[in-house]
Amino acid sequence: MKTLREVPCGCSARVVKLEGEGPVKRRIMDMGITKGVEVFVRKVAPLGDPVEITVRGYELSVRKADAQMILVE
């Protein structure tokens, strides 16, 4: 299993599990990133932070540290 951080630009992945605790996990879920949702990686900034994704029809920027907590398949 890999993290959202490892998904190449232009590819989609399905969220399998969210790691992390408390407020950080809650914030990720509040952004619409929940188990089973399809995520499309639009672009990755030159230094790898942030990662720009499309989830549930809207665009979102996710920090590299947060993307590491999202397990995908």
Secondary structure, DSSP 8 states (H G I E B T S, - for coil): -EEGGGS-TT-EEEEEEE-S-HHHHHHHHHTT--TT-EEEEEEE-TTS-SEEEEETTEEEEE-HHHHTTEEE-
